[in-house]
Amino acid sequence: MTADTDEVLMGALAGGDDRALNQLMDRWQGPLRGFLHRYTQNEHDALDLAQETFVRVYQHRTRFRTGARFSTWMFQIGLNLARSRARWQKRHPTDSLDGEPGTPDGRIDLPVETTPADDLLAAEMVAAVKTAVAALPTDLREAVIFSEYEEKSHAEIAAIARTTPKAIETRLYRARQQLRTALGKYLRT
């Protein structure tokens, strides 16, 4: 198979070549699920939302604008679906049977030679960061996840969130202030 660009694959998909969707899914499933897991803090929801995102990509394949970035369009669809699910869950609260959500791959990267105290502190820090990010207001949390975890530029985040790069810059500044306050005991001054 050739390594076509996302835009070429979307053109092929819009033209009736359904195999192009498989290549797009292979390429983008991991990053999309990672983002959705960080956003929802739930692996099952992230998987469902990623699948629904690709269903929407397929359903709206003819709406993709030539010259647009596929990743921006796809993340925008995923973000909108995640926001909708969050609104629905807020109106329909349930008690979770799941334990503490783990990292997407279930591992915590630690230095090779650690003591049990170091391991405990590292796990505590990971949990504290996850809790602090999850506690941010939605607009700030989205900006942090896209910037820090997905390594998107301010312009890319702005396109996904349908706002300006300056607004994203402001959101990141406010988020970092709140995180600095929430995680103060872990930061070295």
N, C-alpha and C positions, 0 to 999 in steps of 0.2 A: 504494500500500500504506500501511497505517496504521503508526504507530510504537508498536506494542504493547509493553508491558513484558515482560521476560523471563518473568515468572511467568504472564502471560496466554498467551504463546506456548507455554510448557510445558503449560499446561492444554489448549490447542488440539492440541498434539502428542499428549498422552495421550488426547485425544478422537478421534484418528484423522486429524487434518489434518497430513499429512506435510510440507506446504509450510512449516509453522512452523519446522521444523528448518533449512531454508534461511536463514530470517531470523536465527535464533540463530547459525548458522555465520558468516553475513556479519558479524554484530555482534561475535562473540567469537573468531573465527579468529586475527586478528592478535595480540591480547593473549595468547592461549593459546600460540601458536607462539613468541612472544617469550619468555615464561616458560620454555617447554620447551627453547628453544635455549640460554638462559642456564644452565639446569639441566644439560643433557646436553653442552653445548659442541660440538654436532654438528647441523648444519642438517637432514641427512637423518633422523636419529633424531627430531628435533623435529617434522618434518612427519609422520612415521609415527605418532608418539605423539598428535599433535593429531587426526589422522584417526581413530585408535582411540578417542580420548576421545569424539568425536562419535558413533561407532558405539555406544559404551557408553551415551551419553546417550539415543540412540534405543532401544536394547534395554531400558533401565531407566526409560523415560519414565513408566511408571505408578507408579514408586516415589518420584518427586519429591514431597516434602511441600509442600502448599499453605502459603504464608506463609514458606517458606525462600527464601534468596537463590540464584538460579540460578548466579551467578558463583562463589559459594563451593562449591556442589555440583560444578560443572564442574571448577574448579581442583583440588578434592579427588580427583576421578576421574583427572585428568591427572597429579597428583602421585603417586598410587598406581601408575599405569602406569609412570611414570618410575622410581620406586623399584624396581619389579619388574624393569624392563629393566636397571637398574644392577646389581641382584643377579645377574641372569642373565649379564651381561657380565663380572662379577667371576669367576664360575665358568667362563666360556668366553672367556678372553682371546684377542684377535686383534691383529694388527699393522694399524694404520690406513694406508690408502693416501692419505688426505686430508692436505692440508697443514695449516697453522695455521688454525684456524677464524676466520672474520671476524665482524664485527658482523652482526646480523640483516639489516640493509639494505646491508651491504658498505661502509659509509662510516665515516670517523672525522671528527667535527666539529672543525675547527681554526679558529683566528682567521683572518680574511681576509688580513691581511698577516703572513706568517710567513717565517722564514728556514729553510733546510734543516735547520739545527741544532734549531730549534724543532719542526719537523715530526718529526724523529727522536726527540726527547725525548717529544713527545706520543704517538707510536706506541709507544715503549718503556713509557711509563706505562700506556697502555691494555692492553698485553700483560701488564704486571706485575700490574695490578688483576685481570684475568681469571684469571691463574695463581693469584694469592693467594685469590680467591674459590673457584676450583675446588679448591684444596687444603684448604679448610675441611672439618671433619667434616660429614656429611650434614645433621644437624639444624640446625647453624649456617648452612650454605650456603643451605638452604631459607628460613630466616628472613630472611637478607640479601636474597636474590633477591626474595622477596615484598615486603619492606619498601622497599628502595631502588629496585628496577627496576619493580615492579608497583604501588608506592605503596599498598599495603594497610595498613590499621590493624592494631594488635596483636590486636584482637578478631577481625578477619577472618582473619588468619593463624592464630590459635588455632583457629578453626572449621575451617579447611582442614586443619591439621595434627593436629586432634583433641587439643588440649591447652589449657592455660589462657593467658590474656593475660600473666600474670606469668611463665610459663615462656618465652613468646616474648620478653618484655622481657629476661629473663636470657640467653637465647640470643643476642639482638642485642648485648648488652653484651659477652659473651664473644667473639663474632665480631669486633666492632669492636676489641677488645684485640688479638686475633690478627692482624687486618689492619693495625693500627697498627704492630705489630712487623714484620710481613712487608714493609710498604711504607715503613718508616722513612726510607729514603734519599730518598723522594719528598716527604715531608711537611716543611713549613716549621715550625720551632719558634720 
